[in-house]
Amino acid sequence: MLVSVTLSLPTPLCTATKAHNKQNETTIAGTLMDAIVANHDRLPALVEKLKRQHHDDGLFVRIEARPEEERSSLTFRMLGRNLTVIDRLVVEVGAENRSQLCRAALEAHLQSQSVDSE
C-alpha cells in the first residue's frame, strides 16, 4: 500500500533532489531509497554531523538552536513497508527524526552523483 510522506528539508536540497529526479527520470522515493542504500554504512556518521548539541547545566538540558535556513516540504508516496524500514533506521542510527535521516542520505548521495558526473 502506498503512503504519503512529507519531509522538511533545506530548500536547496529539495530543489537538487527534484532536478536529479527529472534528469534521471526517477521518483523521489526511488532517489531516497538509492541514497539510503548507497550510504547505509555511513548513515550514523552523516546523521551525527546534523544533530543539534545538547548541554546539561546540572539542572536543565538545553538544545542548541538550529542555524537559520530556508526549508521546504518534499512530499511523495512510497510503499508503507519501505517507510517502515526508514523509520527503523531513524531509531538505529539515532537520528532526531525521519527528515534528518533522509537529509543526511540525500545530501551524501547527490554530492557523490555530482562528483561522479564530472
Kinemage of the C-alpha trace (Angstrom):
@kinemage 1
@onewidth
@group {chain A} dominant
@subgroup {mainchain}
@vectorlist {calphas} color= white
{ca met a 1} P 0.000 0.000 0.000
{ca leu a 2} L 1.294 3.452 -0.907
{ca val a 3} L 1.511 6.054 1.848
{ca ser a 4} L 2.088 9.779 1.647
{ca val a 5} L 5.353 11.057 3.124
{ca thr a 6} L 6.366 14.648 3.797
{ca leu a 7} L 9.916 15.620 4.713
{ca ser a 8} L 11.089 19.029 5.906
{ca leu a 9} L 14.407 19.707 4.188
{ca pro a 10} L 16.583 22.680 3.270
{ca thr a 11} L 15.126 24.302 0.173
{ca pro a 12} L 18.310 23.864 -1.917
{ca leu a 13} L 18.250 20.114 -1.175
{ca cys a 14} L 14.610 19.862 -2.286
{ca thr a 15} L 15.476 21.691 -5.494
{ca ala a 16} L 18.522 19.491 -6.139
{ca thr a 17} L 16.529 16.317 -5.472
{ca lys a 18} L 13.791 17.321 -7.911
{ca ala a 19} L 16.384 18.245 -10.567
{ca his a 20} L 18.144 14.892 -10.058
{ca asn a 21} L 14.820 13.067 -10.430
{ca lys a 22} L 13.968 14.913 -13.629
{ca gln a 23} L 17.413 14.344 -15.129
{ca asn a 24} L 17.412 10.635 -14.213
{ca glu a 25} L 13.700 10.044 -14.825
{ca thr a 26} L 13.161 8.612 -11.364
{ca thr a 27} L 10.873 9.271 -8.417
{ca ile a 28} L 11.599 10.977 -5.131
{ca ala a 29} L 11.007 7.670 -3.339
{ca gly a 30} L 13.418 5.919 -5.708
{ca thr a 31} L 16.116 8.535 -5.209
{ca leu a 32} L 15.663 8.435 -1.447
{ca met a 33} L 15.923 4.646 -1.315
{ca asp a 34} L 19.005 4.751 -3.573
{ca ala a 35} L 20.542 7.366 -1.257
{ca ile a 36} L 19.908 5.280 1.852
{ca val a 37} L 21.243 2.084 0.265
{ca ala a 38} L 24.353 3.833 -1.087
{ca asn a 39} L 25.143 5.422 2.282
{ca his a 40} L 23.783 2.786 4.659
{ca asp a 41} L 27.105 2.127 6.413
{ca arg a 42} L 27.849 5.862 6.695
{ca leu a 43} L 24.418 6.934 7.967
{ca pro a 44} L 25.357 7.098 11.689
{ca ala a 45} L 28.273 9.459 10.962
{ca leu a 46} L 26.294 11.520 8.442
{ca val a 47} L 23.406 11.943 10.874
{ca glu a 48} L 25.753 12.810 13.734
{ca lys a 49} L 27.001 15.847 11.784
{ca leu a 50} L 23.413 17.150 11.535
{ca lys a 51} L 22.433 16.667 15.181
{ca arg a 52} L 21.962 19.606 17.467
{ca gln a 53} L 24.229 19.758 20.508
{ca his a 54} L 22.771 19.165 23.981
{ca his a 55} L 24.217 20.914 27.014
{ca asp a 56} L 23.449 19.875 30.578
{ca asp a 57} L 23.833 22.709 33.085
{ca gly a 58} L 23.202 20.397 36.018
{ca leu a 59} L 19.533 21.231 36.220
{ca phe a 60} L 18.304 21.506 32.635
{ca val a 61} L 19.241 20.009 29.307
{ca arg a 62} L 19.445 22.711 26.699
{ca ile a 63} L 19.322 22.029 22.985
{ca glu a 64} L 21.352 24.232 20.675
{ca ala a 65} L 19.223 26.292 18.299
{ca arg a 66} L 19.312 25.286 14.659
{ca pro a 67} L 21.047 27.655 12.281
{ca glu a 68} L 18.579 29.648 10.214
{ca glu a 69} L 17.964 28.025 6.845
{ca glu a 70} L 15.105 28.170 4.422
{ca arg a 71} L 13.197 24.903 4.489
{ca ser a 72} L 10.661 23.364 2.146
{ca ser a 73} L 8.450 20.309 2.190
{ca leu a 74} L 9.237 17.390 -0.065
{ca thr a 75} L 6.102 15.271 -0.437
{ca phe a 76} L 5.913 11.927 -2.205
{ca arg a 77} L 4.363 8.474 -1.983
{ca met a 78} L 6.085 5.191 -1.240
{ca leu a 79} L 5.259 1.685 -0.123
{ca gly a 80} L 4.328 1.560 3.538
{ca arg a 81} L 6.763 -1.260 4.215
{ca asn a 82} L 9.601 0.860 2.792
{ca leu a 83} L 8.630 3.726 5.083
{ca thr a 84} L 8.694 1.265 7.996
{ca val a 85} L 12.305 0.410 7.090
{ca ile a 86} L 13.210 4.112 7.028
{ca asp a 87} L 11.587 4.660 10.421
{ca arg a 88} L 13.509 1.681 11.819
{ca leu a 89} L 16.732 3.215 10.502
{ca val a 90} L 15.880 6.513 12.230
{ca val a 91} L 15.985 4.658 15.552
{ca glu a 92} L 19.010 2.505 14.659
{ca val a 93} L 21.244 5.422 13.648
{ca gly a 94} L 19.944 7.744 16.362
{ca ala a 95} L 18.508 10.406 14.073
{ca glu a 96} L 16.297 13.045 15.676
{ca asn a 97} L 13.587 12.362 13.081
{ca arg a 98} L 12.850 10.963 9.628
{ca ser a 99} L 13.692 14.230 7.847
{ca gln a 100} L 17.149 14.331 9.419
{ca leu a 101} L 17.963 10.781 8.311
{ca cys a 102} L 16.695 11.435 4.785
{ca arg a 103} L 18.589 14.736 4.586
{ca ala a 104} L 21.849 13.024 5.540
{ca ala a 105} L 21.367 10.307 2.932
{ca leu a 106} L 20.194 12.625 0.145
{ca glu a 107} L 22.975 15.181 0.648
{ca ala a 108} L 25.656 12.491 0.537
{ca his a 109} L 24.057 10.753 -2.444
{ca leu a 110} L 23.554 13.871 -4.553
{ca gln a 111} L 27.071 15.050 -3.759
{ca ser a 112} L 28.526 11.707 -4.874
{ca gln a 113} L 26.387 11.787 -8.025
{ca ser a 114} L 27.667 15.252 -8.952
{ca val a 115} L 31.281 14.156 -8.364
{ca asp a 116} L 30.731 11.035 -10.497
{ca ser a 117} L 29.329 13.079 -13.386
{ca glu a 118} L 32.312 15.461 -13.510
